[in-house]
Amino acid sequence: MDPHVKQQVIEYLSKKGYSRTEAMLRLESANQDAEGRPIHSRIEDSGGPMYLKSFDLVREWIEESLDIYKPELKRLLWPLFVYSFLQLAADYYPKDSETFFVAYKDIFATEHGDDLRALGPISLPEHVNDNEIAKIYRSNRYRITLSNLAYYNLIHFLESKDSEGGATIIRLLKNCNIVTVNRGANTEDPRSLAALLKRGNEDQDMLAEDEGIPGHNAGSANTDKNAPAVLVKLKLGPLPMEQELMEDVQAELEEEDARNPPMAGETSLAQEFERHIKREESEEMPTRNELPLPPSLARDVAMEVQKIKEHRDRFKIEGRTGGVGPGVSVCMFTFHNTFDTINCLDFSQDNELVAAGTSESYIRVWNLEGKPLSSALPAGPLTEPPSASRRLIGHSGPVYAVSFSPSIANPNIMSPAPSTGPKCLISCSADKTIRLWSVDTWSCLVVYKGHDNPVWDVKWGPFGHYFLTGSHDKTARLWTTDHISALRIFAGHDQDVDTVCFHPNNCYVFTGSCDKTVRMWAVQTGNSVRLFTGHTGNITSMACSPDGKTLASADDVGAIFLWDLASGHRVKRMRGHGKGGIWSVSWSVESTVLVSGGADGTVRVWDVAPPVEAQAGQAKAIGEGGAGVKIDGSGQSGAQRKGKDNIVTPDQISAFPTKKSPVYRAVFTRQNLVVAGGAYLP
């Protein structure tokens, strides 16, 4: 500040009676040079010792603050750490900057691992000027929201500790855009005091949506410094049906209505189909030109007809009524004497078959009703009679994932209509290959090669024909059954791609990685269109809602995140599972309820929308595992606690513990029943 202007300000403050402010300004002026920089008289007041002392000062004060303000005040530590470190490097303190970085980096490794890796090599002013992340922080102000009382208490404390490091922190805070809000009693305001009390400690380890550097858009996968601020618009509506297929389905449904008229108060199948088509046309839809698919067959007509029947007759889940969750039923299949060799499970969509991939390199398929699995090949003189299970041998390494091709139950088994059961099974292995198996002949049809490392996951697309793989080579690949090589390679993750899934319209795919991020890719271009960050553990499973608007992703620390695809923002986080991994998530037909299963041996049902009345303290701690009792989201389990307690958020509707069976797969059927499977591990 110009000395003449400074003197005028001091005289004005003295005239108005602001004696304390005048004294502080005189004190600051006495210790500043002509350019406003502090003049240090001791070695401890400059370089690394000054920033270490200042950072420890504010960190210890935050730890001793009231619990209600501690979570928001802790958010200040990251920008203070970054700007302190960059200032040390810019002022040519290479050793001090390295010491400061090493001393505190572990505090922020969970949330800011990417930025820490980018900032780590910095030690000289040249590095600060050349590093892209450093440029972003130095050329922008870090936005953070604090309540009025928390902010005023912080400033008062720093002013009282001016000579002990408070002045340094106040100077660093000039790099932050601190927005102060009044924590009122309005429960609908997420920043209100009531909302903070309601959430408790649920979200204190997560970044707020409006926090950080402007330009780091939530959900944006384009990290280029010149990237536009507007996210790529997505076409999340369903893929339109072929005109010829639509006409055939309409005719079949009308014939079915004539043979079996609907009951009183029940809509006809033709009306249900028309309502379904009208709903689709009102949404943003991709065109069929964007996704090449083979022409429809008679089997496709039969499947679409059966889908309309099941959609009309399903168990409808409308969410909570009066605070009580829907009564979702779970059918659990437990596999005994596996000796911990099962790596994965998948149920066919017609609920007839289950396949298990093992660490002994083979796949075993069972009929869920115990019926013999016959082969379409002619029986030879030495052919054994068919049994209720089949073993598929071909891989030379552990099998990590299996997936049945799309199918649907056909109640009219004796009708001349084509079979709607699964035609193929696909598997991936540590031997770097993907194998396509025929369910009719129980033999391997194709071996797909392309990945350079073990393949962790494989999934069929919603229409068949396409399938997706994720590998240790940090890539995901899109394949079709009629091409031996991959059509698309999705590269962008820093570590393994552990789990993959499709969008319901097949125009987008999702990849989850142990770099703790989820990416959304466009099939047509191969570009990444969304990047979701916030997980503190490795991504272990994902599923996109049937309406195509929300993605659920789960990690190995027991958290499930819901993401809004259009905006790229996090909707919420749900917790309840113990650590070890949530290995399966699945949506109800209405996209209102989510089911999950994991290593803690429980199947849990979640309300996607938050409860209408969530009271303070509703989140509770329960013991991991159980003794076969049902744990309802509105009450406490009667089972005795054992093991480490974990927090259960109010979103949980119910939980079904097994005795000692980790749940490998939990999936909603098209009629909103849950089928789950796991191996008993005594």
N, C-alpha and C positions, 0 to 999 in steps of 0.2 A: 504494500500500500504506500502511496506517495506520502512523505512526512507531513506536508502541508494539509492534505486531506485527513490524515490520521489525527493531527492536532485539532482540526475542526470537529471531528467525531468525538474526541475526548471532551472538548468544551461543551458540546451538545448534551452528552451524557451527564456531565456535572451539573448543567443547568436544569435538567429534568429530574435530577435526584437519583439517577441510576448509579449509585456509588459502587456497588459490587461489580457491575459490568465495566465501569470505568477503571476500577482497580485491576480487573483481569486484563483489559486491553493494554494498560500501562505496563503490566508485568510481562505480557507477551511481546510488547514492542521493545522492551529492554533487552530481550534475549533473541532478537532477530536482526538480520542484516538488512541492507537497503532493498533486497529482493524478497524479503519475507521469510528467508530460510533461518532456522534456529542456529544460534551461536553456542557451541559446546565448549565448556571450560574443563571437562574431565573426559578421560578416555572412555569411561563407562557410559558416557552420554552420546556416543557415536558408534557407527558400525554395528557389527553383530551383537555385542553386549547390550546395546540400547534396545534393539528389536526383540532380543530374547527376553529381556527384563519386562518390556512393555507387553509382549504377548502373554507371558506367564501371569502378569498382573491382571489383565482382563479375563483370562481363562479361569483363574482361581476365584475371581469375583463372581463370574457367571455360575460356577459350581456351587457357590454359597447363596445364590439368589433363591427367591421363592420358586417352588416347583411349577407354579402356574405360568411364570415368565421364562423359566429356564429353557424350554424347547426353542422359543423364538430367538432368545439371546444367543443360543449356541450357533444359530445361523450366521452370526457375524464373524465367527472364527475363520471360516473358509476365505472370504474376501480379505480379511486382515492378514491371513497367512500368505495369500498370493501376492498382495501388494507389498508386504514387508519383504518377501523373498525377491521380488522383481526390483524393488528399490535398492536392496543390498547389491544385487548384481549390476544394476545401472550405475551405482556409485563406486564401482570397482572394489568390491570386497569379496573376491572369489572364495576364499576359505570360509569367511563368515557366512556367506550365502549357502554354501554346501552344508555347513554345520546346522544352520537354521532349518534347511530343507529336511535333512535326515532326522532332526530332533522331533519334528511334528508331522511328517507326511503320513505316518500310520494312522493318525486320527481320521484322515479324510480318504483313506484308500478305498473304502466301501462305496462311497457316493461319487467320488471324483477321480476314479482310477485312470480314465483316459487323459484328463488334463494333467494329472501328476506325471504320467509317462511322457507327455509332450514337454512339460516344464523341467523335468529332471536334468537334462544335459546343460541347462543354462548356468553360466557362472561369470560371464563377462558382459560388458555393455554391448558388444557386437552381437552376442547371442540374443540379448533382449530385443535388439532392433530387427533381427532377422527371423525370430521365432513367431510363427503365425498365431499361436495361442496367446503368447505374451502381447502381441500387437492388439489382439481383441480386448484383452483385459485393460491395457493401458490407454486404449483409445475410446473406451466405453466406461460407463458407470454401472457398477453392480447394483441391481435393484433388489431391495429387501424390504419387507413389511414388518413393522414393530408397533406394538400398542403404545399409546401415549405415556402411560406410567412407566413401562419398561424403558422407553427412550429417555425420559426425563431422569430416571434413576441412574441410567448409564452415564449421561452427560454430567450429572452432579458428582458421581463417583470419580470420573476422569478428571474433572476440574479440581477436586480435592486432592488428587494424587498427581498433580501437574508435574512436579519435579521427579516423580518416581516412575514415569513412563506414560502418564495420562496424556500429556501434550502430544506425544508421538502417536498414540491411538487416535486422538482427535484429528490430527493431520491426515492420518490414513483414511479416516472415515469420509474425508472429502472426495475420495474415489468412489463412494457408495451413494446411490440414490435411495435414501431411507424414507419410506412412506409411512407416516404415522397414522394410525386409525384408532377410533374410540371403541374399546371393547364394551359395547352395550349389552343389553339383555335380550336383543333380538335373536331368537334361536335359529332363524332362517339365514342369518349372516354367518358364513363359515369362519369369519374372523372374530365373531363375538365371544365374550367370556363364557356364555352358556355353551356355545359350540365347542370351545376348547375343553371345558369340563366334561362334555358329553363324550368327546373322543378319547379323553384321558391320554395315555401314552401311545395310542395306536399308531399315529403317523409322525412321531417325532424324528424318526430316522429317514424321512422322505422329504425331498425338495418340494416346496410349494410351486404351484403351476405358474405363478407370476414372479418367481424368483430367478435371479441370474442376470446374464448379459443379454440385452436386446439383440436379436439376430440369431440367437441359439434357439430356434423355434422348436417347441415341443412337438415331437412326431416327425420332424423333417429329416429325411435321409440324405439331403444334399448339404454336406459340410463345407462346400466351397465358400471361400470368403466373399465371393461376388454373387452368391446364391440369392434369388429373390425371396422376399419375406412372405410370399404367398405360397401355400402348399399346393402340390399338384392335386387337381380335382379328380376324384375317384368315381368310377361307375360301379356302385355297390348293389344295384338292383339285380334280380335274377336274369339269367340268360333266357331270351325268348324261345319258345318252342317252335319247331319247324311247322309250317302251315299244314303240310300233309299229315304229319303226326298228330297235330291238334284236331284235325277233322276226323281222323280215325279214332282217336280217343273219345271224342264227343259222340260219335256214332255208337261205339261200344257201350258207353255209359247209358245212353238212351235205351239201348236194347236191354241192358241190365235192369234199368228202372221198370221197363215193361214186364220183365220176367218176375222181378221181386220189388213190387211197389214199396216206397218208404212208409214207415209207420207214422201214426198220427203225431204231429209236432216235429217230425224229422224232415230235414231237407233232402231232396232227391240228389242223386249223384251228379246229374247234369247241372243242377243249380250250384252244387258245391264246386264243380269244375269251373263254371262261369265266374263265380265269385273269386276263385283263385286266380283266374286269368286277369280279371279286372284289377285286382289288387296289384298284380305284377306290372300292368301297364301304367300305373300311376307313379312308379318309381323310376329313378335314373337307371336305365338298363344299358348294358353293352349290346352290340349287334353280333349276329352269328358270324359275320365276316371276320370279326376279331379273333375268333377261336375256331379253327378248323376241326370238325368232328365228322366221323363216318356217317353215312346215311342211316336213317332209322330202320329197324327191322320189326318183324311181328313181335319179337320178345320185348322190344321197347314199348310197344303199344300195351301189351299185357302188364308190364311193370307200372306204367303211368296210370292205368285203370285201377290197379290194386293200391297204388299210392293214394288216390282220391278216396277209395273205400276206407283205408286206414285213417286218413286224415279226418274224415267225417265221424268215424266211430271211436276215435282215440279217447283216452282219459284226459280231459282238459284241465290244464294247470293255469290258474288265473293269478297266482301269487298269494300273498298273505290276505287272510280275511279276519278282521278284528285282531290283528297281531299274531294269529296262529298260522303257521305255515301249512302248505298242502301235504296231504298224506301220501308221500311218494313211496312206492313199494320197491324193494330191492331183492333180486334173486341172485344169491351168491353161490358160485361153483368153486369148491375147494379141491385142489389136487394134492393127493397124498403120495408119500414115498418117492418124492422127486429128488431128494438129497441135494436140494438147493441148486439144481441144474437148469431150471427154467429161467430164461432171460426175458421172455415177452409172451403176451397172449393177444389173440384177436378173435372176436365173435363175428360170424357171418351175419349180414343184415336180415336174413330170413330166419335167424335164431335157430338154425339147424346144426351148425358146425362150430367148433372151437379149435383153433390151432395154437400150438405152443412151440416156440423156438428155444433150443437148448444150447448149453455150453458144450455139448458133446457133438455139435455140428449137424444134427439132424432136426427135422420138424415132425411133430406128431399131431395128427388131426383126429378128433373124436366127434361122433354124433352125439348131441346133447340128450337125445332120447334113447340112446343105446341101440339104435338100429344099425344093421350091417351096412358098411360102406362098399358098395359094389363098384366094379369098374366097367367102362364101356368097351374095353378090349375083350375079344373072345377068350374064354377060359381054355387053358391047355390041360393036358392030362395030369400035369403035376401042380396045377394051380390049387392053392388052398382055398377053402370056403371063406367068403368075406367076413370080417369081424367089425366091431364097432369103432375101431381105430385104424389108422394107417400111418406108416412111418415113411417120410420122404427123405431120401439120402442123396446128397450131391455136394453140399458145401464142404470145404476143407478147414473151416474154422468155426468158432462159436456163432450162432445165429442171434442177431440182436433185435430184429423186428420182423414181423409178419403182418400181412394185410390181405383180406379177402376183397375180391372185386365186388362192385355194387350188386345187390340182389334184393329180393323182397319175398315175403312168404306168399305162397299160392295155395289157398284153401281148397281149390278145385283140382285136386291131384289127378283125378280121372278124366278131366276135360281134355279135348284135343289141343288146347292152347299150349304154346311153347313153354318150356321150363323157365322159371324166373329165379332159380337158385344161383349161387355163385358159380362162375365158369372157371375162374382162375384164382390162384393164391400167389402172392409175390413175397419174396424174402430177401434180406440183406445180411451180410456176414462180415466177420473179421478177415475173410479171404479176399476182400475188396470187390466182390462181385454181387450182382443182384440176379436172382433166379425167378423165372416165371414158371409156375407149376399148373398143370391141368387138373382140375377137381374131378373131371370125368374119367380120365385114364390114370390119375395119380402118378404122373411122370413129369419130368422137367422138359419144358418146351424150348426155352431160350435162356442163355446166360448173357447178361449185359455187363460189359466191362468199360471202365472209364475213370473211376476214382483211383487215386494213387495210394489211398490208405483205407483202413477199415471203414465200413459204411454203418453208421449208427441207427438210422431210421429210414423207413420207407412208407409211403402212403399212396393209396389210389385216389384219383380225382373223383369228384361227385358223379361224373358221367362215364366212368371207366376210361379206357383208351389211354389217358395220361396217367403217369405216376411220378412221384417226387422222392428224391433221396437226399440225405444229409450225411456228411462224412467228416472223418478226422483231418482231411486235407483242407478244411476251412471253407469248403464250397457246398452248395446244394445244386442238384441237377434235375432238369425236367426231361422225362422220357415219354415215348409212346410205344405201345406194344409192337407196332409194325416197323420200327426203326431200331437198329442195333446200337446206334450211338445216341448220345444225349442231344436234345434240341436246344436247350439253354443251359448255361452255366452261370449260377448266381454267386458272384464273389464279392465279398465286402466285410465279412466277419474277421475279427482278429484271432479267433480260436475256433475249435471244432464246432461244426453245426450238429447239435445233439438231437434236435427234434424238428419236425416239419409238419405242415398241414396246408390244406387248400381252402380258398374262399368258396362259398357255395356256388358262385357262378363260374368257377374254374378260371376266371381271368386274372386272379391274383393268387400268390402263394406266400406263406409265412415261414420264416426260419428262426429258430431259437438256438442260442449259442452259450457256451460256458464263458464267453466274454461279457455275459450278463445283459445282453441286448437282444431285442426281437426286431427283425426286419420284415417289411412287406414289399414284395416284388411284383411288377407287372409282367405277366406272361408274354404279352405281345412284344414288348420292347426289351425285356430283360433288365430293366432299370429298377433300382430301389426307390420306392415312392414314400415309404414311412420308416422311421427309426424310433423305436420305443425303448427308453432307458428308465431305470428306476429300481430294477431288481437288485437285491443284494446277494443273490446266490445264482448258481448255474440254472439255466432254463431247462426244465425236465419234461414238460408237456404243454400243448397248446390246443385250442379248438376255437373255430369261428362260429358265431351264432347263426342259426338257420336264416334269420332275416338279413344277414350280411353286414350288420352295422357295428358289431362289437366283437372284440377278440379277447379271449381269456388265456392268460399265460401263467404257468405255475413254476416254482423253483424248488431247489433242494433245501431251503430253510423253512418251508411250510407256508409260504405266502402265495396267494392267487391275485393277480392283477387283472382288472378289466380296462380295456382301452377303447375309446371311441375312434373308429377308423377315419371318419370324415374330418374331424378336427385334429386328430393325432394326439389328443390329450388323454391322460389317465382318468378313468371314471372313479375308481376306488380300489382299495386293497382289502382282501379278506384273509383272515388268519384263523387257524384252528388245528391244522395238521401239525404233528411233531416233525422234527428234523429227519432227514434221510431221503427226501424226495417225494413230490406228488407226481405219480407216474401216469395218471390218466385224468382228463377232464372232458366233460360232455354236456351238451346243452339239451334242454327240453325242446319240443317242437315249437312252442310259442316264444322261445328265447327269453323266458322269464325266470327259469330255474336252472342252476348248474349243479352237476354232481361230480365228485372227485374221489379218487382213491390213491393210496400211497403206501410208503414203507412203514408207516406207523400202524398199519393193520386196520384202518377204518375206512368206511365209505361215508362221505359227508355230503349233505344236500345244502345248497346255498341259495339265498334270495338275491337275485341280480339287482333289483331295486332296493334302496335302503329302507328300513322300517319306517313307518309313519311316525311313531313315537318311540324314539330311542332315548332311554333315560340314562342319566349319569351312572357309571358303574355297571352297566349292563354287560360289558365285556368281562369274561370271567376266566379263571384259571382252572384247567382240569388236568388230570394225570394222563399220560400217554397210554394208549392201549385200553383194554377193558376186559370184561368177562361176559360179553355177549349181551349187554344191556343197551337199550336205546337211549341216547342222550339227546334230549330235545333242546332246541335253541332257546326256549323260554324258561327252562328250569335247570337245576343242578343235578348232575348224575349222582345216583345213590351208591355207585361203586366206590370202593375205598381208593384213595389216591395212592399212586405208586410211581416211582420214577420222577423225571423232571417235569414240572408243570409247564404248560404252554397256554398262551392267551387265545381265547376264542372270541371273535368279534360278533356283534349282534346279527350279522348277516347270515349266520349259520342257522338253518331251520332244524336240522337233526343230524345225528351221527350214529352210525351203526358199527360198533367195534367187533372185530373178529377175535378169536382166541389168540392164535399166533400165526396169522396168515397175512403177509404183506399183499396188498391189492395191486395187481399188475394192470388190470383193465376194469373200468367202470363206464358203461355207455347207456344212454337213453335209446330205447327202441322207438320206432315211428308211432307207437301207441302210448308213449310216455311211461313205459315201465323201465326199470333200471336192471341191467344184467351186469354182474361183476364176477371177476375171477381172480384167484390167488392160490399160492402154494402154501401148504401147512409146513411150518419150520419149527419142529419141537426143540 
